[in-house]
Amino acid sequence: MKTKKVEYEILRCISILLVIYAHTSYRGFELYTISGTSGLNYSVSLLMAGLCKMCIPLFFMISGGFLLHRNEPLSVVLKKRVLKIFLTLIIFSVIQYFYRACRDFYPEPGIHHFFQLLWQDGSSIPYWYLYAHLSLMLMLPFLRPMVQGMSD
């Protein structure tokens, strides 16, 4: 039976809570931008907004802590990790594209336009994390030998 590392689980919980708070918009995360906000609300909101900036790098560090010490061949990394992220990115990009096309966001929607948008601009700004995670997974086979050669 695998034992979970408690420190990673605590970091993961903190990171999840920070991501949730980062998506509260003007009700919390961006409350400091509203004029007339009380001093306490302003201070807490500004402090939390600063702390929330570490949530995505924290997820990347947790992934590195789990994945950099594994000995997986390139084929396993490509099939197990890269393909899963890539398919998730494509599926949700298609959903986002159809939603925007139905709302007349694009003047001439189509398959060519979708792939052009996906390649040039990304399908949607919220998916930047998937692009970044995909690039880290592609670099994993090159980073592993360096990390495994380091001493603790």
C-alpha positions in Angstrom: 0.0 0.0 0.0 1.3 3.4 -0.9 1.8 5.9 1.8 0.9 9.5 1.1 3.4 12.3 1.9 1.5 14.5 4.4 3.5 17.6 3.5 2.5 17.3 -0.2 -1.2 16.8 0.8 -1.1 19.9 3.0 0.5 22.0 0.2 -2.1 20.6 -2.3 -4.9 21.7 0.1 -3.4 25.1 0.6 -3.0 25.5 -3.2 -6.6 24.4 -3.9 -7.9 26.9 -1.4 -5.8 29.7 -2.9 -7.1 28.9 -6.4 -10.7 28.9 -5.2 -10.1 32.3 -3.5 -8.4 33.6 -6.6 -11.6 33.0 -8.5 -13.8 35.0 -6.2 -13.3 38.2 -8.3 -14.8 41.3 -6.7 -16.3 39.5 -3.8 -12.8 38.8 -2.3 -9.7 38.6 -4.5 -10.2 41.9 -6.2 -12.1 43.6 -3.4 -9.2 46.0 -2.9 -9.8 47.6 -6.3 -13.3 48.8 -5.4 -13.4 52.4 -4.1 -15.1 52.8 -0.8 -13.9 49.5 0.6 -13.2 49.6 4.3 -9.6 49.6 5.5 -9.8 46.0 6.9 -11.4 44.6 3.8 -8.9 46.4 1.6 -5.9 45.1 3.6 -7.1 41.5 3.8 -8.1 41.4 0.1 -4.7 42.9 -0.9 -2.8 40.4 1.3 -4.8 37.4 0.0 -4.4 38.6 -3.6 -0.6 38.6 -3.1 -0.7 35.2 -1.5 -2.8 33.7 -4.2 -0.1 34.5 -6.8 1.8 31.4 -5.5 -1.0 28.9 -6.1 0.0 27.8 -9.6 3.7 27.7 -8.9 2.9 25.6 -5.9 1.0 23.1 -8.1 4.1 23.0 -10.4 6.3 22.3 -7.4 4.0 19.5 -6.1 4.1 17.9 -9.6 7.8 18.1 -9.7 8.1 16.6 -6.2 6.0 13.6 -7.4 7.3 13.1 -10.9 11.0 14.0 -11.0 12.1 11.0 -9.0 10.2 8.4 -10.9 12.0 6.3 -13.5 9.5 6.3 -16.4 10.6 5.8 -20.0 9.7 8.5 -22.5 6.9 6.4 -24.0 5.2 6.2 -20.6 5.5 9.9 -20.1 4.1 10.6 -23.5 1.2 8.2 -23.2 0.3 8.6 -19.5 0.9 12.3 -18.9 1.3 14.3 -22.1 -1.6 12.7 -24.0 -3.9 13.1 -21.0 -3.2 16.8 -20.7 -3.3 17.3 -24.5 -6.7 15.6 -24.8 -8.1 17.6 -21.9 -6.9 20.8 -23.5 -8.4 19.9 -26.9 -11.7 18.7 -25.5 -12.3 21.8 -23.4 -11.0 24.1 -26.1 -13.6 22.6 -28.5 -16.3 23.2 -25.8 -15.2 26.8 -25.3 -15.0 27.4 -29.1 -18.6 26.0 -29.7 -19.9 28.2 -26.8 -18.3 31.3 -28.3 -19.3 30.4 -31.8 -23.0 30.0 -30.7 -22.8 33.4 -29.1 -21.5 35.0 -32.4 -18.1 35.7 -30.9 -16.4 34.7 -34.1 -17.3 36.2 -37.5 -16.5 33.0 -39.5 -16.3 30.0 -37.2 -14.9 26.7 -38.6 -12.4 24.0 -38.1 -9.5 26.0 -39.7 -10.3 29.0 -37.5 -10.4 26.7 -34.4 -7.0 25.3 -35.1 -5.5 28.6 -36.0 -6.8 30.1 -32.8 -5.6 27.1 -30.8 -2.1 27.4 -32.3 -1.7 31.2 -32.3 -3.6 32.5 -29.3 -4.6 29.6 -27.3 -8.3 28.7 -27.2 -9.0 30.5 -24.0 -7.1 32.5 -21.5 -8.1 30.3 -18.5 -6.4 27.3 -20.2 -2.9 28.9 -19.9 -2.2 26.5 -17.0 -2.8 23.5 -19.2 -0.4 24.8 -21.8 2.3 25.5 -19.1 1.7 22.0 -17.6 1.9 20.4 -21.0 5.3 22.0 -21.6 6.6 20.9 -18.2 5.5 17.3 -19.0 7.3 17.5 -22.3 10.5 18.7 -20.5 10.2 16.0 -17.9 12.5 13.4 -19.6 15.2 16.1 -19.8 14.8 17.4 -16.3 14.8 14.0 -14.6 18.5 13.1 -15.1 19.5 16.4 -13.7 17.4 16.1 -10.6 18.3 12.5 -10.0 22.0 13.4 -10.2 21.6 15.9 -7.3 22.1 15.0 -3.7 19.4 15.7 -1.2 
